[in-house]
Amino acid sequence: MPSTHVFPQSRTLPQSSSPDLFAGELPWSNTSFGDPYAETAATLPISSNSVSGDTCSGKAMPVHSFSVSPFPSLLQAGVASSPKRKVQLMAKNLIGRSVELRTTKCFLYSKTFTSIGLLESNETQEGEKHSFRVSYLINSCGLSPKSATLASQRVNFENPEKPDSVLNLLKEHGFTNTQISKLVRVHPLLLLSDPEKTLLPKIEFFRSLGVSSSDLPGILSSTPFLFVRSIKRQLIPCYDFLKSVLLVEEKVLTTLKRTPRAFLCNVTNNMSPNIALLRQLGVPQSAISFLVSNYPPEAFATHTRFVEAVDEVMEMGFDPSKTVFVLAIQALVKMRKPKLESKLELYKRWGWSKDMALSAFKRNPNCMLLSEEKITKTMDFLVNKMGSPSAHIAINPSVLFFNLEKRIMPRFSVIQILQAKGLVKNDLSSARIIQPSERCFVEKFLIKFQDDVPELLNVYQGKMDLVEVGSQSENVCGAKQL
């Protein structure tokens, strides 16, 4: 810490003739001095008394308040008004002002060094606190160094007492280390919550609804903000409204497990008016229940956005009495109209007309929610490699949802072998190959022809490719001919 300086009450400034005082631009060169020969109220006292030591040696000297003119009246000084003498006096005053400036700078430097020392000390202390938080988040909460650094910027604690009490409560109620790590990473401020007044009441509330002790940690860790919502003003109203819509408590619990965010929605502004609008349009209770159970974030979107989606669905000619009506609503809540148009253009490049694309959307609205990469890869395989007519896919757009590598390709490999051997028809649609359940496909195409083609199961499981099957078939045929 810099030492405290004692400033003298008064000190006369030395007269200097150092040539470097005029080197470069003078600090007050931008100041307008007015008439250099004007009268002045006071002048800067310049004395021949010297000040011992360097003026910037660390002993700051005060600069008293003067009303100073850089060029005091020559008449007051009793000096002849010769131009040469005028210039000399002007230079003398400038030298005095330069000494004043240097003295002022010394004072400011001393003050600055003191401030810098305090700042560095504070920064050191803050750095130690930050290092402690990062270390705690890594060692006690299981965060990665990167996540801990980010989280430490959002939460501030100087000792582990409060965070420890929070972690202990969570562990007592079955939260795993992974779930605790997720909670803290998403919402670090939970570490500063009051365990008994804030966290425990939420745990007890959800347990009172019938949520099992094994399910609750997963629900709360997936949606940490449930911990900080008011039971009276948010959680209870949400539960009551969901129960009034779904009618059965088990469905409310299913919705909570599937989408805990449903309990974060605004009942008054969004949930209630959205459901009321559907009922006004004649949407049946079963469709409303389906929408709320499976797509609560979309069902309870902001009312303005929800109304826009409903209007678009009505314009497309969807029937409100059908479940696909609410499916289309949730799709358009997720996807703005420009995005829908871009998806229609993508399908158009694969041979669909706009009417075909809209027809596919009416059959399964979620086909427009698939990523462009997913659509492109699946269409390329089915249309270009397997020769499936693009129009058939438009009639059954659900085939686009299945996993290309794990379901579509293995099944087509089996069908190709069976078609090559004449065991199945060549005009099987992609839907008849892809859509049947696993059990149905295995029984119909693998078990049924196992004796004819023993390699089918290996091909289906990816243990053998079509080239190997062809080679083995040729060897069998050659042995029979011999």
Buried (B, 14 or more C-beta within 10 A) or exposed (E): EEEEEEEEEEBEBBBBEEEEBEEEEBEEEEEEEEEBBEEBEEBBEBEEEEBEEEBBEEBBBEBEEEEBBBBBBBEEEEBEEEEEEBEEBBEBBBBBBBBBBBBBBBBEEBEEEBEEEEEEEEEEEEEEBBEBBBEBBBEBBBBEEEBBBBBBEEBBBEEBEBBBBBBEBBBEBBBBEEBBBBBBBBBBBBBEBEBEEBBBBBBEBBBEBEBEEEBBBBBBBBBBBBBBBEBEEBBBBBBEBBBEBBEEEEBBBBBBBBBBBBBBBBBEEBBBBBBEBBEEEEBBEEBBBBBBBBBBBBBBBBBEBBBBBBEBBBEBEBEBEBBBBBBBBBBBBBBEEEEBEEBBEBBEEBBBEEEBBBBBBBBBBBBBBBEEEBBBBBBEBBBEEBEBEBEBBBBBBBBBBEEBEEBBBBBBBBBBBBBBEEBBEEEBBBBBBBBBEEEEBBEEBBEBBEEEBEBBBEBBEEEBEBEEBEEBBEEEEEEEEE
